[in-house]
Amino acid sequence: MVRLYGLLFLAQVVLAVCALISCLSAEEGEIRALPRVAWVLIILFFPLVGSIAWFVAGRETGGRRPRTAWPVGNGFAETERRRPVAPDDDPEFLASLKEQARRDDQDLLRKWEADLRRREEELRRNTDDRDRPEV
């Protein structure tokens, strides 16, 4: 019988610690009914009833957004932080690649045209030189 009471006491302590951690790590928008300080005092003074009350009525339930065990980042909420975008998912980066490729193609075309004009000019000079009678 003593072991059963010890086990129940341990379960109550674990439940109270979990409720305290949950209450203290919840963001302001996720706490319902009472202020955070009131919930902490209720959990501390009435561990079993306060813990159950916190999990049932104190915290916001539902799938607004997934929660992580520890806050990530520099104290900013997950939704407020700008997440890095992979280059192949960033439309601005992809547009800049297309623009750069277009400019490179235009430069290459200009070089080819200039080279073709130069070669044609050389060919005309060579054929003009051959067509002239030698004196």
Backbone as CSV, one residue per row, in Angstrom:
resi,resn,N_x,N_y,N_z,CA_x,CA_y,CA_z,C_x,C_y,C_z
1,MET,0.817,-1.185,0.000,0.000,0.000,0.000,0.867,1.258,0.000
2,VAL,1.974,1.211,0.729,2.875,2.353,0.795,3.483,2.599,-0.591
3,ARG,3.799,1.524,-1.304,4.365,1.654,-2.644,3.362,2.318,-3.596
4,LEU,2.112,1.975,-3.480,1.084,2.566,-4.327,0.966,4.063,-4.071
5,TYR,0.978,4.448,-2.781,0.921,5.866,-2.453,2.166,6.596,-2.957
6,GLY,3.299,5.967,-2.837,4.546,6.555,-3.339,4.500,6.744,-4.853
7,LEU,3.961,5.754,-5.551,3.841,5.829,-7.000,2.858,6.933,-7.412
8,LEU,1.729,7.036,-6.700,0.753,8.089,-6.994,1.328,9.480,-6.700
9,PHE,2.090,9.602,-5.621,2.727,10.870,-5.289,3.732,11.260,-6.372
10,LEU,4.505,10.289,-6.840,5.478,10.539,-7.891,4.782,10.950,-9.198
11,ALA,3.673,10.303,-9.515,2.909,10.657,-10.715,2.367,12.088,-10.603
12,GLN,1.903,12.456,-9.411,1.392,13.809,-9.191,2.504,14.838,-9.363
13,VAL,3.686,14.558,-8.847,4.815,15.482,-8.966,5.221,15.630,-10.433
14,VAL,5.297,14.514,-11.152,5.662,14.556,-12.569,4.627,15.353,-13.365
15,LEU,3.357,15.130,-13.075,2.293,15.865,-13.757,2.398,17.356,-13.463
16,ALA,2.681,17.725,-12.216,2.803,19.134,-11.843,4.010,19.772,-12.535
17,VAL,5.123,19.069,-12.602,6.316,19.602,-13.266,6.043,19.797,-14.759
18,CYS,5.396,18.816,-15.379,5.049,18.947,-16.803,4.101,20.120,-17.033
19,ALA,3.132,20.302,-16.152,2.193,21.413,-16.291,2.904,22.750,-16.106
20,LEU,3.826,22.828,-15.152,4.580,24.065,-14.941,5.430,24.403,-16.162
21,ILE,6.120,23.408,-16.686,6.951,23.643,-17.871,6.074,24.091,-19.039
22,SER,4.945,23.433,-19.215,4.039,23.788,-20.304,3.498,25.199,-20.128
23,CYS,3.157,25.561,-18.916,2.606,26.886,-18.632,3.660,27.972,-18.843
24,LEU,4.867,27.734,-18.357,5.915,28.744,-18.463,6.448,28.889,-19.889
25,SER,6.375,27.834,-20.678,6.894,27.925,-22.045,5.832,28.310,-23.063
26,ALA,4.577,28.400,-22.641,3.506,28.799,-23.571,3.614,30.282,-23.878
27,GLU,3.302,30.643,-25.127,3.295,32.054,-25.499,2.014,32.695,-24.993
28,GLU,2.018,34.019,-24.918,0.882,34.734,-24.335,-0.438,34.429,-25.040
29,GLY,-0.410,34.249,-26.326,-1.640,34.002,-27.075,-2.199,32.602,-26.885
30,GLU,-1.421,31.719,-26.276,-1.850,30.336,-26.100,-2.434,30.066,-24.716
31,ILE,-2.437,31.053,-23.839,-2.947,30.873,-22.477,-4.374,31.396,-22.422
32,ARG,-5.277,30.559,-21.916,-6.692,30.939,-21.841,-7.123,31.117,-20.398
33,ALA,-8.215,31.789,-20.212,-8.983,31.910,-18.972,-8.323,32.780,-17.913
34,LEU,-7.081,32.547,-17.553,-6.423,33.296,-16.482,-5.041,33.757,-16.945
35,PRO,-4.467,34.737,-16.241,-3.087,35.128,-16.569,-2.097,34.018,-16.191
36,ARG,-0.907,34.085,-16.753,0.112,33.056,-16.513,0.448,32.923,-15.026
37,VAL,0.550,34.039,-14.331,0.913,34.002,-12.904,-0.135,33.230,-12.104
38,ALA,-1.390,33.446,-12.423,-2.460,32.729,-11.719,-2.355,31.229,-11.980
39,TRP,-2.087,30.846,-13.229,-1.958,29.415,-13.537,-0.777,28.796,-12.794
40,VAL,0.343,29.511,-12.734,1.513,28.984,-12.018,1.177,28.791,-10.538
41,LEU,0.508,29.759,-9.930,0.157,29.624,-8.506,-0.832,28.476,-8.279
42,ILE,-1.792,28.330,-9.156,-2.757,27.222,-9.020,-2.045,25.882,-9.133
43,ILE,-1.124,25.770,-10.088,-0.390,24.507,-10.262,0.486,24.232,-9.050
44,LEU,1.107,25.268,-8.478,1.984,25.056,-7.322,1.207,24.721,-6.050
45,PHE,0.097,25.425,-5.798,-0.641,25.207,-4.561,-1.574,23.996,-4.612
46,PHE,-2.078,23.679,-5.790,-2.954,22.508,-5.950,-2.396,21.646,-7.095
47,PRO,-1.340,20.890,-6.834,-0.611,20.214,-7.914,-1.476,19.307,-8.790
48,LEU,-2.274,18.459,-8.208,-3.037,17.506,-9.014,-4.169,18.209,-9.758
49,VAL,-5.005,18.930,-9.037,-6.147,19.603,-9.645,-5.683,20.744,-10.564
50,GLY,-4.677,21.486,-10.137,-4.170,22.593,-10.933,-3.542,22.127,-12.240
51,SER,-2.817,21.011,-12.186,-2.187,20.477,-13.399,-3.237,20.004,-14.393
52,ILE,-4.203,19.293,-13.891,-5.280,18.801,-14.766,-6.065,19.979,-15.338
53,ALA,-6.331,20.987,-14.489,-7.061,22.162,-14.956,-6.263,22.904,-16.037
54,TRP,-4.946,22.990,-15.867,-4.119,23.649,-16.879,-4.223,22.929,-18.230
55,PHE,-4.083,21.615,-18.205,-4.115,20.870,-19.466,-5.515,20.872,-20.099
56,VAL,-6.556,20.955,-19.277,-7.915,20.929,-19.818,-8.373,22.328,-20.253
57,ALA,-8.175,23.331,-19.388,-8.778,24.635,-19.662,-7.778,25.766,-19.839
58,GLY,-6.536,25.569,-19.475,-5.606,26.691,-19.462,-4.865,26.949,-20.743
59,ARG,-4.560,25.932,-21.483,-3.770,26.165,-22.686,-4.611,26.018,-23.936
60,GLU,-4.197,26.739,-24.942,-4.886,26.719,-26.230,-4.619,25.381,-26.900
61,THR,-5.677,24.750,-27.344,-5.507,23.492,-28.066,-5.832,23.729,-29.523
62,GLY,-5.511,22.801,-30.337,-5.808,22.936,-31.766,-4.529,23.038,-32.553
63,GLY,-4.680,22.979,-33.822,-3.519,22.938,-34.688,-3.237,24.243,-35.372
64,ARG,-3.179,25.333,-34.628,-2.824,26.605,-35.261,-1.485,26.500,-35.949
65,ARG,-0.504,26.010,-35.248,0.822,25.785,-35.816,1.534,24.766,-34.943
66,PRO,2.425,24.011,-35.505,3.126,23.012,-34.715,4.083,23.673,-33.739
67,ARG,4.151,23.097,-32.550,5.059,23.609,-31.529,6.281,22.716,-31.454
68,THR,7.401,23.324,-31.142,8.609,22.552,-30.924,8.882,22.511,-29.430
69,ALA,9.726,21.593,-29.019,10.029,21.452,-27.605,10.729,22.701,-27.073
70,TRP,11.627,23.276,-27.864,12.358,24.471,-27.443,12.187,25.533,-28.514
71,PRO,12.076,26.784,-28.101,11.951,27.842,-29.099,13.204,27.911,-29.967
72,VAL,13.001,28.121,-31.247,14.109,28.171,-32.180,14.363,29.621,-32.538
73,GLY,15.599,29.991,-32.729,15.921,31.334,-33.192,16.343,32.236,-32.061
74,ASN,16.263,33.516,-32.297,16.739,34.510,-31.344,15.605,35.111,-30.536
75,GLY,14.697,34.303,-30.068,13.597,34.790,-29.277,12.401,35.217,-30.098
76,PHE,12.458,35.075,-31.406,11.336,35.426,-32.257,10.462,34.204,-32.447
77,ALA,9.190,34.418,-32.579,8.269,33.322,-32.804,8.558,32.700,-34.170
78,GLU,8.247,31.441,-34.301,8.526,30.695,-35.531,7.860,31.337,-36.744
79,THR,6.654,31.879,-36.551,5.936,32.462,-37.688,6.482,33.828,-38.065
80,GLU,7.157,34.526,-37.149,7.655,35.865,-37.423,9.032,35.854,-38.083
81,ARG,9.743,34.741,-37.966,11.080,34.674,-38.550,10.994,34.418,-40.047
82,ARG,11.898,35.013,-40.776,11.969,34.756,-42.211,12.830,33.524,-42.408
83,ARG,12.247,32.500,-42.979,12.989,31.268,-43.192,13.841,31.386,-44.448
84,PRO,15.045,30.839,-44.388,15.855,30.849,-45.601,15.196,29.986,-46.679
85,VAL,15.279,30.468,-47.882,14.661,29.765,-48.995,15.774,29.127,-49.814
86,ALA,15.574,27.896,-50.198,16.547,27.239,-51.059,16.596,27.979,-52.390
87,PRO,17.778,28.044,-53.018,17.883,28.808,-54.266,16.899,28.355,-55.340
88,ASP,16.619,27.073,-55.429,15.704,26.619,-56.474,14.246,26.885,-56.123
89,ASP,13.962,27.390,-54.916,12.598,27.750,-54.525,12.386,29.267,-54.496
90,ASP,13.471,30.029,-54.673,13.392,31.482,-54.585,13.126,32.072,-55.962
91,PRO,11.933,32.638,-56.180,11.611,33.172,-57.512,12.534,34.312,-57.938
92,GLU,12.973,35.142,-56.992,13.874,36.244,-57.336,15.206,35.711,-57.846
93,PHE,15.722,34.680,-57.189,16.988,34.088,-57.609,16.855,33.463,-58.991
94,LEU,15.758,32.746,-59.224,15.549,32.115,-60.523,15.416,33.166,-61.622
95,ALA,14.725,34.266,-61.320,14.593,35.341,-62.309,15.955,35.959,-62.610
96,SER,16.780,36.128,-61.576,18.113,36.700,-61.812,18.969,35.752,-62.647
97,LEU,18.806,34.448,-62.461,19.542,33.483,-63.283,19.118,33.568,-64.740
98,LYS,17.818,33.679,-64.978,17.319,33.793,-66.349,17.832,35.068,-67.001
99,GLU,17.810,36.175,-66.254,18.286,37.450,-66.781,19.781,37.369,-67.103
100,GLN,20.548,36.765,-66.227,21.991,36.625,-66.449,22.259,35.745,-67.673
101,ALA,21.517,34.660,-67.821,21.679,33.786,-68.981,21.324,34.532,-70.265
102,ARG,20.280,35.348,-70.245,19.888,36.126,-71.415,20.981,37.117,-71.791
103,ARG,21.550,37.811,-70.771,22.630,38.760,-71.040,23.869,38.049,-71.591
104,ASP,24.188,36.890,-71.016,25.337,36.122,-71.505,25.129,35.694,-72.949
105,ASP,23.912,35.253,-73.271,23.607,34.843,-74.648,23.746,36.033,-75.597
106,GLN,23.267,37.198,-75.197,23.365,38.391,-76.038,24.822,38.796,-76.247
107,ASP,25.625,38.729,-75.186,27.048,39.057,-75.311,27.745,38.081,-76.255
108,LEU,27.436,36.809,-76.122,28.041,35.801,-76.980,27.641,36.024,-78.436
109,LEU,26.382,36.361,-78.658,25.908,36.636,-80.013,26.615,37.857,-80.603
110,ARG,26.785,38.905,-79.815,27.501,40.097,-80.289,28.931,39.757,-80.667
111,LYS,29.595,38.941,-79.845,30.973,38.548,-80.149,31.028,37.740,-81.446
112,TRP,30.091,36.818,-81.620,30.066,36.008,-82.835,29.823,36.885,-84.064
113,GLU,28.887,37.837,-83.948,28.597,38.728,-85.065,29.807,39.586,-85.401
114,ALA,30.486,40.093,-84.397,31.681,40.907,-84.631,32.766,40.062,-85.298
115,ASP,32.933,38.823,-84.811,33.929,37.927,-85.408,33.559,37.612,-86.859
116,LEU,32.282,37.382,-87.131,31.835,37.094,-88.491,32.065,38.299,-89.413
117,ARG,31.762,39.506,-88.921,32.012,40.711,-89.714,33.501,40.867,-90.018
118,ARG,34.334,40.630,-89.010,35.777,40.734,-89.192,36.261,39.739,-90.244
119,ARG,35.779,38.502,-90.149,36.200,37.472,-91.121,35.703,37.812,-92.534
120,GLU,34.461,38.298,-92.622,33.943,38.688,-93.932,34.758,39.832,-94.527
121,GLU,35.117,40.780,-93.687,35.931,41.910,-94.128,37.300,41.422,-94.614
122,GLU,37.896,40.493,-93.870,39.189,39.933,-94.289,39.042,39.187,-95.613
123,LEU,37.967,38.450,-95.740,37.720,37.695,-96.968,37.522,38.638,-98.156
124,ARG,36.800,39.746,-97.977,36.594,40.717,-99.038,37.924,41.349,-99.451
125,ARG,38.731,41.693,-98.449,40.032,42.285,-98.747,40.903,41.312,-99.532
126,ASN,40.868,40.041,-99.110,41.681,39.026,-99.800,41.190,38.819,-101.226
127,THR,39.876,38.775,-101.420,39.352,38.581,-102.775,39.561,39.821,-103.624
128,ASP,39.486,41.023,-103.027,39.744,42.258,-103.773,41.219,42.317,-104.203
129,ASP,42.085,41.872,-103.318,43.508,41.875,-103.633,43.790,40.903,-104.788
130,ARG,43.122,39.783,-104.834,43.339,38.773,-105.868,42.764,39.255,-107.229
131,ASP,41.650,39.961,-107.168,40.985,40.408,-108.408,41.737,41.559,-109.077
132,ARG,42.518,42.306,-108.375,43.230,43.437,-108.952,44.367,42.922,-109.840
133,PRO,44.521,43.511,-110.952,45.655,43.100,-111.787,46.951,43.597,-111.208
134,GLU,47.934,42.819,-111.310,49.222,43.213,-110.767,49.954,44.071,-111.774
135,VAL,50.574,45.038,-111.331,51.246,45.988,-112.204,52.726,45.732,-112.239
